[in-house]
């Protein structure tokens, strides 16, 4: 098994056919690790800009890639087939820090080559989510590569940041530090229809309370102080991603705002429930308003 750690640099640019903005890949870098995590090869290629001829200022500053560089780069299709050749026929998994680069890769293949899949992707793993799980960083947080390197006590100063190859090397160092074959295998996904479907799916909060995916048990309130069931005094209504209601505790004579969000992902529902006790003075002003 080869581990291919990939990193891309891209330039956000207006794409006419899309009538919208797109992240055009301007550089691809990767390192190849063998089964024992020895670095056995590396790949680096600047890509000729076909959609946006001018780099955004922040990209120039961040990467030090110039407009001249992207003018003289390798055409996307050729760069990608060279990358595919470089990967070779050994069984592999492609890794990237977060799934952003993979989304961009899919978007570029679609726009420039007119295909919905990435020919060299067979297995994929998001190293960021793997590293975060090992470091016990909550999924709600997005751990940056630099922050992860620091937590793992990797000396970053030897890597020049925000260039594809250097970032892939740093990602590889982070990966090596926390690698556990058994544990990591759970983070490898095959790049099948489900994989592409999941990436294309835009998570959205459910706004219809009668949707069968809404777990009605969560639309309730137990007083945080005394534990008794609250009585609903202002019925559920949807606003700004949440179903919201006001409950009253007859024991404590207090009111609470309850907000529940059901966010639909490709294959699961994520729920979030917030409760805040309404202070008496707040209640007064609320009454005055209504
Ligand atoms: Zn109570």
Boltz pocket constraint, residues with backbone or C-beta under 6 A from the ligand:
constraints:
  - pocket:
      binder: B
      contacts: [[A, 223], [A, 224], [A, 225], [A, 226], [A, 227], [A, 228], [A, 249], [A, 250], [A, 251], [A, 252], [A, 253]]
      max_distance: 6.0
